[in-house]
Amino acid sequence: MPKILSVPHDYDAEAATLGSILLGAAEEPGGIALVKSLSPTDFYSENHAKIFQASLDLLAAKMVPDQITVAYRLRDKGQLDESYKIPGAITPAYFYHLLGAVPTSLHLNYYAQIVLDCSHRRQTIAQAGKMAREAFNNNIPPTPQKGPVKGL
């Protein structure tokens, strides 16, 4: 049976990265630089991207991202479901899941590297797919000739 391929992602590493940020790992030496090396687009989960963006917004405002401040920021942006009625939405309780997903916030650099590696692999696959579509649609520039074609 052929192996079913899925888009590269690591949900646990994303959750551990966010949980580490919520626990204050961004405040540790080198933590802010590491966090700023990531982008919301590096997260496969849309909810994780939103939580990460809220954390970046808080850091830019010289505030500490934790479960209270990030939830407040998401509430202001209309991205927090406090009614618990929208399937798949970010709820206040989800922050406790993120905090529980962190074995130790000291390993933020490892979790973030996994997120970056998966993101890079997704970008490579997307670029390869674009190139394949262009080739199939004959939308690639012709190969430049390096002189007269021999044998004609």
Helices and strands as residue ranges (DSSP letters): H 11-22, G 25-27, H 31-36, G 40-42, H 46-60, H 67-76, H 94-100, G 105-107, H 108-136
